[in-house]
Structures are given as structure tokens and as C-alpha cells.
Amino acid sequence: MTNPLVSVVIPAYNHEKFIGAAIESVLQQTCSDLELIVIDDGSTDKTGEIVKSYTDSRLSYTWQENQDAFNTINRGMGEAKGKFIAILNSDDVYTTDRLEKILAHQGDTGAECIFTDVTPISDEGEDFSDPNFGWNLWHQGNRKVYQECGDLYTSFLHGNFMVTTSNLFMTAEAMKKVGNFCSLRYLHDYDYMFRMLLAHPQGVHYMVNDKLLYYRIHSGNTLGEAAIKGRLQDQDLILKYMLARIPEELKSYVETGSARLVELERELNEVRQLLEPEHKSIGVRPAGRELINSLNVWVKKKIGG
């Protein structure tokens, strides 16, 4: 297929249970001018067999030795021919009208990158609709920050409310400008969005009222080493991209102060655990949030002045 309007890249790995629903959610889009590029990252189950059972000419399939998600996505984007690039993880699902609605918004606004709200679903495809469900509380907390401040960069410093690479839609030109996904195993999507915001400060749009993606939350997910590594990467990213928006002459103050806030919170939690055993650690978010809010006010004053 030559010059499709949209190229959708699916990085697939051992998702025989979900890959069919992902593929069908793309092929059944109300916008049909697309190509679907599935890169199989060394699956050992029936993922490849299921993908190859589809005969739609818009779909291409490539198998490779396991190289991790970010390399798989990069390969798919490198093969894309569309004017626009979208990504869908092999366990997530598009709403049937996702591309149509995003393209309409892009046509009205000229946005370089767009993401939408999402609906969390279970392994069986059931909506997690309870507002008190833990993931919903986390997500709504991040959305609230955006609704209060109206600034995407500030809001992303609070948390990744794009949620997943599946939520990423961008022009091919924006993709070329930002480049490939970095080699972070857990937060390559988070890093990519910060780079996109830096490259296109006014060109990233959030369709805040449109739930156009079903995001799979697996029942088997448990806390483990990934939870630690993910949070360590999170700390590094927050500091890196907070400093990216600070004038060079002030970066050492912010970096030093941020490190001290983290250290103080750890010290406080240790002391409280000794003096108040019932106390539960609340982490560095409260202090960090105050710092980010203060910096945001300062930057706005500098720009306004």
C-alpha cells in the first residue's frame, strides 16, 4: 500500500489472547485509509499465527528476534509510509471511530501530536468503571492537575496521563523531528511525550473529553522489581525534564533543591517510622508538587514580563 493517510504500528509480544482484538480494532476503523504494521518481537506463542490469519491487504507482518518494546516500535515507525503515525500495543484496543475523531481534531487545529482520554479494561474486556478503583483514582488525580493548571508540561511533570504508547498519534514530520523512542524499558512513552512537548510546545493537544482507547490492565500484574526500576526511571525523567524548562543559570539551584527535598522526605519517613510506627510513607510527591507549582508560576511571570 502506497501513501496511506495513517500508519498504525503494533509492537506485538506473546499476546495471543489479545492480538486479534487489537488488529480488528484497527481494520474496522471508520477511517479506512490506513496501513497496519505489526512487528512481532520474538513471540513464542500463537501471536504470529493469529496475525498471519488476516488477509487484509493493508496489514503487514514482520517477525524479529526479541529486542524489547522501544526497538520494536522504532522499527515499525521506520517502515511507516503514512502522513500520520499511530501506535497500538498488542493488548489494547481502539474505539471504532478513534482515527476519524482525531483526524477531525487535527484538521481543525493543525496539531502535531494528539492523545485522548482512555477507558481501562480487564483481561476479559470489562470496563473498570468504579471511580474508587485504584487506577482510576491515580488517573483522575493527574487529569485534575491538568484541568486546574491548563498546562500540559506541568501536568506531565505530575504524572503520565497519556498513560500508554497506544495513545500516541502524531504527524510523520513531528515523529521525524522528535526521533526514535529511547531505550527505557518502562517509561519510553513518558520520555517521548516530554521530547514532543519540547519540540512542539503549542502543537501537542489533549482531547480531554474523548475516551477513544481501551487500555488493558492485567489482573496478573504484581509489584516487583519493575515497580522499583520504573520509579527510579520516573525520578530521573522528572528531574531531567524539569531542568529542561529552567534557565541555565538557575539549573544548579533547582537540581540541588530537588535532591534535598527527596532526601528530606526519606529522612522524615525514617524518623516517623521510628517515632510513629503507624505512620505510612507518602513519598516525595507533596513536596515535589509544591516545587513544580512554584516553578511554573515563576516561568509564567518571566514569560509575561
Summary of the structure (lengths in Angstrom):
residues: 305
radius of gyration: 20.5
end to end distance: 51.8
largest distance: 67.9
contacts: 923
relative contact order: 0.12
helix: 49%
strand: 17%
